[in-house]
């Protein structure tokens, strides 16, 4: 998966009209991209890592803007659940930002990538257990479809790079559009320069 565009009509992912299914599929895509980065070398590794960075950045932004606010309101003890997820997200963003500043051929890149992978996997398991399960049980198809639309809208406007410290819906809404423009400009320049 090269980015978050809608898959072709024949693809079973074309109808991401269930927020939990959409997020779970993205968790799988993230795991697959980690595998791809690990297995690749040189330019292929750089390309796979850029796709991983982008997917992680937009995915987390959407969760921060859509899933966590819902969890705060709807889950018993939701504030604590969300605070724990936000702390995990900030730690992962810090690791991802450090990796994003490195060359993928740097000898310290792969050990740090493995650290990030562990952080991301633990975070995803906690989301699935403490947020997604409750959302699935407490929401009907209409709510899940509305959340899926909101997630896709948030992803379309999200920054494509990690921004540690911007883990709340309010901060994402206030700072996200500016960061997104800057990130997408940097992405275009990087692509044009062959980096």
PAZAPA-4460 file (N, C-alpha, C; in steps of 0.05 Angstrom, whole numbers, plus 32768, in hexadecimal, padded with zeros to 4 digits):
% residues 195
    n_x    n_y    n_z   ca_x   ca_y   ca_z    c_x    c_y    c_z   seq   type   mol
   8011   7FE8   8000   8000   8000   8000   8012   8019   8000     1      X     A
   800F   8029   7FEC   8021   8040   7FEA   8017   8058   7FF9     2      X     A
   7FFD   805B   7FFC   7FF2   8070   800D   7FD6   806A   8015     3      X     A
   7FC7   807D   801E   7FAD   8078   8029   7F96   807D   8015     4      X     A
   7F9C   807E   7FFC   7F87   8082   7FE8   7F73   806B   7FE8     5      X     A
   7F5C   8070   7FDE   7F47   805B   7FDC   7F50   8046   7FC9     6      X     A
   7F4F   802C   7FD1   7F57   8017   7FBF   7F44   8014   7FA7     7      X     A
   7F4C   8005   7F93   7F3A   8001   7F7C   7F20   7FF4   7F84     8      X     A
   7F0B   7FF9   7F74   7EF0   7FF0   7F7B   7EEE   7FD2   7F81     9      X     A
   7EFD   7FC2   7F74   7EFC   7FA5   7F78   7F0A   7F9C   7F92    10      X     A
   7F19   7FAD   7F9E   7F27   7FA7   7FB6   7F14   7FA6   7FCE    11      X     A
   7F17   7F92   7FDF   7F05   7F90   7FF6   7F09   7FA7   800A    12      X     A
   7F1E   7FB7   8007   7F23   7FCE   8018   7F15   7FE6   800E    13      X     A
   7F09   7FE5   7FF6   7EFD   7FFD   7FEA   7EE6   8008   7FFB    14      X     A
   7EDA   7FF7   800B   7EC3   8000   801B   7ECB   8001   8039    15      X     A
   7EDB   8014   803F   7EE3   8018   805B   7ECE   8029   8069    16      X     A
   7EB6   801D   806D   7EA0   802C   8078   7E9A   8024   8095    17      X     A
   7EAE   8018   80A2   7EAD   8010   80BE   7EC7   8019   80CB    18      X     A
   7EC5   802C   80DE   7EDD   8038   80EA   7EF0   8023   80F5    19      X     A
   7EE6   8010   8104   7EF7   7FFC   8110   7F05   7FEB   80FB    20      X     A
   7EF6   7FE2   80E7   7F02   7FD2   80D2   7F17   7FE2   80C3    21      X     A
   7F12   7FFB   80BE   7F25   800D   80B0   7F3F   800F   80C0    22      X     A
   7F3C   8015   80DA   7F54   8018   80EB   7F63   7FFD   80EF    23      X     A
   7F55   7FE7   80F1   7F62   7FCD   80F3   7F71   7FC6   80DA    24      X     A
   7F65   7FCD   80C2   7F73   7FC8   80A9   7F8D   7FD9   80A8    25      X     A
   7F8B   7FF2   80B1   7FA3   8003   80B1   7FB8   7FF8   80C5    26      X     A
   7FB0   7FED   80DB   7FC3   7FE1   80ED   7FD2   7FCA   80DF    27      X     A
   7FC3   7FBB   80CF   7FD0   7FA5   80BF   7FE3   7FB1   80AA    28      X     A
   7FDA   7FC7   809D   7FEB   7FD3   8089   8005   7FDE   8096    29      X     A
   8003   7FE8   80AE   801B   7FF2   80BC   802E   7FDB   80C2    30      X     A
   8023   7FC4   80CC   8034   7FAD   80D1   8042   7FA4   80B7    31      X     A
   8033   7FA4   80A1   803F   7F9B   8087   8055   7FAE   807E    32      X     A
   8051   7FC8   8083   8065   7FDB   807B   807E   7FD9   808C    33      X     A
   807B   7FD3   80A6   8093   7FCD   80B6   80A2   7FB5   80AA    34      X     A
   8094   7FA0   80A3   80A1   7F89   8096   80AF   7F91   807D    35      X     A
   80A2   7FA2   806C   80AE   7FAA   8053   80C8   7FBA   8058    36      X     A
   80C7   7FCC   806B   80DF   7FDD   8072   80F6   7FCA   807B    37      X     A
   80EF   7FB7   808C   8104   7FA5   8096   8110   7F94   8080    38      X     A
   8100   7F8B   806D   810A   7F79   8058   8118   7F87   8042    39      X     A
   8114   7FA1   803E   811F   7FB0   8028   813A   7FBB   802E    40      X     A
   8147   7FC5   801A   8161   7FD2   801D   8162   7FEA   800A    41      X     A
   8174   7FFD   8010   8179   8013   7FFE   8160   8024   7FF9    42      X     A
   815C   802A   7FDF   8146   803B   7FD7   812B   802F   7FDD    43      X     A
   8129   8015   7FDB   810F   8007   7FE1   8109   800B   7FFF    44      X     A
   811D   8009   8010   8118   800E   802D   810F   802A   8032    45      X     A
   811D   803D   8025   8115   805A   8029   80F8   805E   8020    46      X     A
   80F1   8053   8009   80D5   8056   7FFF   80C1   804A   8013    47      X     A
   80C6   8031   801B   80B4   8024   802E   80B2   8033   8048    48      X     A
   80C9   803E   8052   80C8   804D   806B   80B8   8067   8068    49      X     A
   80BB   8075   8051   80AB   808D   804D   808D   8087   804D    50      X     A
   8086   8071   8041   8069   8069   8042   8060   8062   805E    51      X     A
   8072   8055   806E   806C   804F   8089   8068   8069   809A    52      X     A
   807A   807B   8097   8079   8095   80A5   805E   80A3   809F    53      X     A
   8057   80A4   8086   803F   80B1   807E   8026   80A3   8089    54      X     A
   8025   8089   8087   800E   807A   8091   800C   807E   80B0    55      X     A
   8022   807B   80BE   8020   807F   80DB   8017   809B   80E2    56      X     A
   8021   80AF   80D5   801A   80CB   80DB   7FFC   80D0   80D6    57      X     A
   7FF2   80C9   80BF   7FD6   80CF   80BA   7FC3   80BD   80CA    58      X     A
   7FCB   80A4   80CF   7FBB   8092   80DF   7FB8   809C   80FC    59      X     A
   7FCE   80A4   8108   7FCD   80AE   8123   7FBE   80C8   8125    60      X     A
   7FC1   80D9   8112   7FB2   80F2   8112   7F94   80ED   8112    61      X     A
   7F8B   80DA   8101   7F6F   80D4   80FF   7F65   80C8   8119    62      X     A
   7F75   80B7   8125   7F6C   80AB   813F   7F6A   80C2   8154    63      X     A
   7F7D   80D4   8154   7F7D   80EA   8167   7F65   80FC   8163    64      X     A
   7F5C   8100   814A   7F46   8112   8145   7F2A   8105   8146    65      X     A
   7F29   80EA   8142   7F0F   80DD   8141   7F0B   80C8   8157    66      X     A
   7F1E   80B5   8159   7F1A   809F   816B   7F1D   80A7   8188    67      X     A
   7F32   80B5   818F   7F37   80BC   81AB   7F20   80CE   81B6    68      X     A
   7F17   80E3   81A8   7F01   80F2   81B3   7EE8   80E1   81B8    69      X     A
   7EE2   80CE   81A6   7ECB   80BC   81AA   7ED0   80AB   81C3    70      X     A
   7EE8   80A0   81C5   7EEF   808F   81DC   7EED   809F   81F7    71      X     A
   7EF6   80B7   81F7   7EF4   80C8   820F   7ED7   80CA   8219    72      X     A
   7EC4   80CE   8206   7EA8   80D1   820D   7E9A   80B7   8212    73      X     A
   7EA0   80A2   8203   7E8F   808A   8203   7E99   8073   8214    74      X     A
   7EB3   8071   8219   7EBE   805B   8228   7EC0   8061   8246    75      X     A
   7EB6   804F   8257   7EBA   8054   8274   7ED9   8056   8279    76      X     A
   7EE0   806B   8287   7EFD   8070   828C   7F0B   8079   8272    77      X     A
   7EFC   8084   825F   7F07   808B   8245   7F1E   809F   8246    78      X     A
   7F1C   80B2   8259   7F32   80C6   825B   7F4D   80B9   8260    79      X     A
   7F4D   80A6   8273   7F66   8098   827A   7F70   8087   8262    80      X     A
   7F5D   8079   8255   7F64   8069   823E   7F71   807A   8229    81      X     A
   7F65   8091   8223   7F70   80A3   820E   7F8B   80AF   8217    82      X     A
   7F8D   80B7   8230   7FA7   80C2   8239   7FBE   80AE   8235    83      X     A
   7FB8   8095   823B   7FCD   8080   8237   7FD4   807C   821A    84      X     A
   7FC0   807D   8208   7FC5   807B   81EB   7FD5   8093   81E1    85      X     A
   7FCE   80AB   81EB   7FDC   80C3   81E2   7FFA   80C2   81EA    86      X     A
   7FFF   80B8   8202   801B   80B5   820B   802A   80A2   81F9    87      X     A
   801D   808C   81F2   802A   8079   81E0   802F   8086   81C4    88      X     A
   801B   8095   81BB   801E   80A2   81A1   8035   80B6   81A1    89      X     A
   8037   80C5   81B6   804D   80D9   81B7   8068   80CB   81B7    90      X     A
   806B   80B6   81C6   8085   80A7   81C7   808B   809C   81AB    91      X     A
   8077   8091   819D   807C   8086   8182   8082   809C   816F    92      X     A
   8075   80B3   8171   807A   80CA   815F   8097   80D4   8163    93      X     A
   80A0   80D4   817C   80BB   80DD   8181   80D0   80CA   8174    94      X     A
   80CB   80B0   8177   80DD   809C   816A   80DB   809F   814C    95      X     A
   80C3   80A2   8141   80BF   80A4   8124   80CC   80BD   8119    96      X     A
   80CA   80D3   8128   80D7   80EC   811F   80F5   80E9   811E    97      X     A
   8101   80DB   8132   811E   80D7   8132   8125   80C5   811A    98      X     A
   8116   80B1   8115   811B   809F   80FE   8118   80AE   80E3    99      X     A
   8104   80C0   80E2   80FF   80CE   80C9   8116   80E1   80C2   100      X     A
   8125   80E9   80D7   813C   80FB   80D2   8155   80EC   80CA   101      X     A
   8154   80D1   80CB   816B   80C0   80C5   816A   80B6   80A8   102      X     A
   8180   80AD   809E   8181   809F   8085   817B   8081   808C   103      X     A
   816C   8074   807B   8165   8058   8081   817D   8046   807F   104      X     A
   8193   804F   8074   81AC   803F   8073   81BD   8043   808C   105      X     A
   81B6   8055   809E   81C5   805A   80B6   81C5   8040   80C7   106      X     A
   81DB   8038   80D2   81DC   801F   80E2   81CA   801F   80FA   107      X     A
   81C2   8036   8104   81B1   8037   811B   8193   8038   8114   108      X     A
   818D   8039   80F9   8172   803B   80F0   8162   8022   80F8   109      X     A
   816B   800B   80F1   815B   7FF2   80F5   8156   7FED   8113   110      X     A
   8169   7FF0   8125   8163   7FEC   8141   814D   7FFF   814B   111      X     A
   814F   8019   8142   813A   802C   814A   811F   8025   813D   112      X     A
   8120   801B   8124   8107   8013   8117   80FA   7FFC   8127   113      X     A
   810A   7FE9   8131   80FF   7FD3   8140   80F2   7FDE   815A   114      X     A
   80FE   7FF2   8166   80F3   7FFE   817E   80D8   800B   8177   115      X     A
   80D7   801A   8161   80BE   8026   8158   80A9   8011   8153   116      X     A
   80B1   7FFB   8146   809E   7FE6   8140   8091   7FDB   8159   117      X     A
   80A2   7FD7   816D   8097   7FCC   8187   8084   7FE0   8193   118      X     A
   808B   7FFA   8194   807A   800F   819F   805F   8010   8190   119      X     A
   8060   800F   8175   8048   8011   8165   8037   7FF8   8169   120      X     A
   8043   7FE1   816A   8033   7FC8   816E   8025   7FC8   8189   121      X     A
   8033   7FD0   819E   8027   7FD2   81B9   8010   7FE6   81B9   122      X     A
   8014   7FFD   81AC   8000   8011   81AB   7FE7   8007   819C   123      X     A
   7FEC   7FFA   8185   7FD5   7FF0   8175   7FC5   7FDB   8185   124      X     A
   7FD3   7FC9   8193   7FC5   7FB5   81A4   7FB4   7FC3   81B9   125      X     A
   7FBF   7FD8   81C6   7FB0   7FE6   81DA   7F97   7FF4   81CE   126      X     A
   7F9B   8000   81B7   7F83   800D   81AA   7F6E   7FF8   81A4   127      X     A
   7F77   7FE2   8198   7F64   7FCD   8191   7F55   7FC2   81A9   128      X     A
   7F63   7FBF   81BF   7F57   7FB4   81D7   7F46   7FC8   81E6   129      X     A
   7F50   7FE0   81EA   7F42   7FF3   81FB   7F30   8007   81ED   130      X     A
   7F34   800B   81D3   7F23   801E   81C5   7F12   8010   81B0   131      X     A
   7F1F   8002   819D   7F10   7FF7   8187   7EFB   7FE3   818F   132      X     A
   7F02   7FD1   81A3   7EEE   7FBE   81AC   7ED5   7FCB   81B7   133      X     A
   7ED9   7FE0   81C6   7EC2   7FEE   81D2   7EB3   7FFD   81BC   134      X     A
   7EC1   8009   81AA   7EB3   8017   8194   7EA2   8004   8184   135      X     A
   7EAD   7FED   817D   7E9F   7FD8   816E   7E85   7FD0   817D   136      X     A
   7E88   7FCB   8197   7E71   7FC1   81A7   7E5B   7FD6   81AB   137      X     A
   7E64   7FEF   81AD   7E51   8004   81B5   7E46   8015   819D   138      X     A
   7E4F   800F   8185   7E47   8020   816E   7E39   8010   8159   139      X     A
   7E25   801C   814D   7E17   800E   8137   7E25   8015   811D   140      X     A
   7E1B   800A   8107   7E28   800D   80ED   7E28   802A   80E4   141      X     A
   7E14   8039   80EB   7E13   8055   80E3   7E29   8065   80F1   142      X     A
   7E2D   8061   810B   7E42   806F   8119   7E5D   8067   810F   143      X     A
   7E61   804D   810A   7E7B   8043   8100   7E81   804F   80E4   144      X     A
   7E6C   8051   80D3   7E70   805C   80B9   7E77   807A   80BB   145      X     A
   7E69   8089   80CD   7E6F   80A5   80D1   7E8B   80A9   80DB   146      X     A
   7E94   8098   80ED   7EAF   809A   80F7   7EC3   8094   80E1   147      X     A
   7EBD   8080   80D0   7ECF   807A   80BA   7ED2   8092   80A7   148      X     A
   7EBC   809F   80A1   7EBE   80B7   8090   7ECF   80CD   809D   149      X     A
   7ECB   80D0   80B7   7EDA   80E4   80C6   7EF8   80DD   80C6   150      X     A
   7EFE   80C4   80C9   7F1A   80BA   80C9   7F27   80C0   80AE   151      X     A
   7F19   80BA   8098   7F24   80BF   807D   7F27   80DD   8078   152      X     A
   7F15   80ED   8082   7F18   810A   807F   7F30   8114   808E   153      X     A
   7F33   810B   80A7   7F4A   8113   80B7   7F65   810B   80AA   154      X     A
   7F65   80F3   809F   7F7D   80E9   8091   7F84   80FA   8079   155      X     A
   7F70   8102   806A   7F74   8112   8052   7F81   812D   8059   156      X     A
   7F7D   8137   8071   7F88   8151   8078   7FA0   814F   808C   157      X     A
   7FA8   8137   8092   7FBC   8132   80A7   7FD8   8138   809E   158      X     A
   7FE9   8140   80B1   8006   8142   80AA   8010   8126   80A2   159      X     A
   8025   8126   8092   8031   810D   8089   804A   8106   8097   160      X     A
   8050   8115   80AC   8068   8110   80BD   8060   8110   80DA   161      X     A
   806F   8104   80EB   8069   8105   8108   806E   8120   8114   162      X     A
   805C   8128   8125   805F   8142   8134   805A   813C   8151   163      X     A
   8070   8133   815F   806C   812E   817C   8063   8147   818B   164      X     A
   8050   8142   819D   8044   8158   81AC   802A   8161   81A1   165      X     A
   8022   8157   818A   8009   815E   817D   7FF8   8144   817D   166      X     A
   7FEE   813D   8195   7FDF   8125   8198   7FC2   8128   819F   167      X     A
   7FB8   8141   81A0   7F9C   8145   81A6   7F8C   814E   818E   168      X     A
   7F72   8149   818E   7F62   8152   8178   7F64   8170   8174   169      X     A
   7F64   817F   818A   7F65   819D   8188   7F80   81A5   817B   170      X     A
   7F96   819A   8184   7FB0   81A1   8178   7FB1   8199   815B   171      X     A
   7FA7   8181   8155   7FA7   8178   8139   7F97   818B   8127   172      X     A
   7F80   8194   8131   7F70   81A6   8121   7F7D   81C1   811E   173      X     A
   7F89   81CB   8133   7F96   81E5   8133   7FB0   81E5   8123   174      X     A
   7FC1   81D0   8127   7FDC   81D0   811B   7FDD   81BD   8103   175      X     A
   7FCB   81AA   8101   7FCD   8196   80EC   7FCD   81A0   80D0   176      X     A
   7FBB   81B3   80C8   7FBB   81BC   80AC   7FD6   81C9   80A4   177      X     A
   7FE1   81D9   80B5   7FFB   81E6   80AF   8011   81D1   80AD   178      X     A
   8011   81BE   80C0   8025   81A9   80C0   8021   8198   80A7   179      X     A
   8009   8192   80A0   8003   8182   8088   800E   818F   806F   180      X     A
   8009   81A9   806C   8014   81B7   8054   8032   81B5   8053   181      X     A
   803E   81BB   806A   805C   81BA   806C   8066   819D   8065   182      X     A
   8059   8189   8071   8062   816E   806D   805F   8166   8050   183      X     A
   8048   816C   8044   8043   8164   8028   8055   8173   8015   184      X     A
   805D   818C   801C   8070   819A   800C   808B   818D   800E   185      X     A
   8093   8186   8026   80AD   8178   802A   80AD   815D   801C   186      X     A
   8096   814F   801C   8094   8135   800E   8098   8139   7FF0   187      X     A
   808C   814E   7FE5   808E   8153   7FC8   80AB   815A   7FC1   188      X     A
   80B8   816B   7FD1   80D4   8172   7FCC   80E6   815A   7FCE   189      X     A
   80E1   814A   7FE3   80F1   8131   7FE7   80EE   811F   7FCF   190      X     A
   80D5   811C   7FC5   80D0   810A   7FAE   80DE   8115   7F95   191      X     A
   80DC   812F   7F91   80E8   813C   7F79   8106   8139   7F79   192      X     A
   8112   8139   7F91   812F   8136   7F93   8138   8119   7F94   193      X     A
   8125   8107   7F93   812C   80EB   7F93   8135   80E0   7FAE   194      X     A
   812B   80EC   7FC3   8133   80E3   7FDE   811C   80D5   7FEB   195      X     A
***
